[in-house]
Amino acid sequence: MEVAEINDMLPFLLRRENVARYEDGVVVIGDRRKYPFEKAFVRCADVECVARAIEEMVTQGGGPSNAALYALAMAARQAAGNPAARQREILEAARQRLVRTRPTNTALARRLEKAMEVVETCLAEGGDVEATLLHWIEQMRDTNYKNYAVAGELGASLIDDGDGILTMCFAETSFLLALALAKKAGKHMQVFTPETRPYLQGARLTAPSVHELGIKVQIIGDNMPAYVLSQGKVQKYFTAADLVTLDGHVVNKVGTFQNAIAANYHGVPYFVFSWGPDKFKPDRASIEIEERDPAEMRNCRGAATTSAEIDAYYPAFDITPPHLVAGVITQYGILSPYDLQRFFG
C-alpha cells in the first residue's frame, strides 16, 4: 500500500498529520489528553516545550519519537549561523533532554541517535541541518508507515471471523491497521479494551479509534480482563510494546503482564506488535521502568480519588516474560520471542 492509502485507513488520532508535524519552525503535537472530547493541538516553539509535552502525556506510544525528531529539527533551525561545533553542542543537549523524557521506551533514544548521525554528516559537509533532518524524518516516517502496514496485514491474518480481541492501553498504528484490514476482508470482531487508569488511554484513545473504524468495541475496567476471558469472549490478545528485549521480554503499559497471565491461563494467545527488539537491551535486567509521580495515582482526569496524604505507587510499565508471548509481529514476520536474538542480534 502507498503511504497516503495507509494514512487514509487510520482513525483521526493516528493520521500522520495529527500525531505530530512541523510548521515553519514550530512543532505541532496532537493533544491526546483532550481526546475524544476535543481535537486539540499543542504548539511548541522550543525543545523544552516538546520535552514537557512528552512528559505530561500530550502524546504517547509512537508519538513522542516523531515529536522529538521534529524538536531536533527545530533546534537545528534555531542554532543555524553558529559555528559547527556550537551547533553540535546545542543539538546534543537537545537530544539528551528529549531522551530523558522516556527512559523505558527506547525507540525514541534510538531514533534520536540516528538523527544525530544525520546531523554529524550534514555539519561535516557544511549543509543545511534543518532541511536535511526534515527530509530524513519524512523518509523515515514513510518507511515506518509501510512497515506498519506489513505488520497490520500479519496481524489481520491472525484474526478469525467472529473473534473477540482483548487489548491494553493504545496499541496504535499496526493494531488499528490490523483491525481495519480484517474488517476489509469481511471478518467480524469485537474489541475489549480496559480503561487504563489513571490516564484512561483505553477508554479515551483506543475505544473511540476502534469505533471510528466501524468495529464493535466495549470498554471494561482494568480489573475485568480475567473474568471476560473466563466467559470465552476473547480469542486473541494483542498489544503494542514500548520495548522488547533481545531475549524476548515485552515491556508495555502496566497491566499488560497481568492480562497476559490471565490469557495464558485461558488458552488465549498473546501477540505483540513491535518494530523489533532493542539491541542495547539484552535481557530483563537491562530494563529501566519509568516510575511516574505517585500523585497521578491519587487522581483520575483531574478528580481526586483519595486523600492527598495517602501514599501511592505508579510504575508506568510492566514486563511480560517470553513464555507468555505467542508471537512478536514485526515487518519481517511473526517471530517467536525466543528467536529475536538470532534474528536481530
Secondary structure by P-SEA (a helix, b strand, c coil): ccaaaaaaaccccccccccccccccbbbbcccccccccbbbbbbccaaaaaaaaaacccccaaaaaaaaaaaaaaaaaaccccaaaaaaaaaaaaaaaaacccccaaaaaaaaaaaaaaaaaaaacccaaaaaaaaaaaaaaaaaaaaaaaaaaaaaacccbbbbbbccccccaaaaaaaaaaaacccbbbbbccccccccccccaaaaaaaacbbbbbbccccaaaaaaaccccbbbbbbcccccccccccccaaaaaaaaaaaacbbbbbbcccccccccccccbbbbbcccccccccccccccccccccccccccccccccccbbbcccccccccccccccc
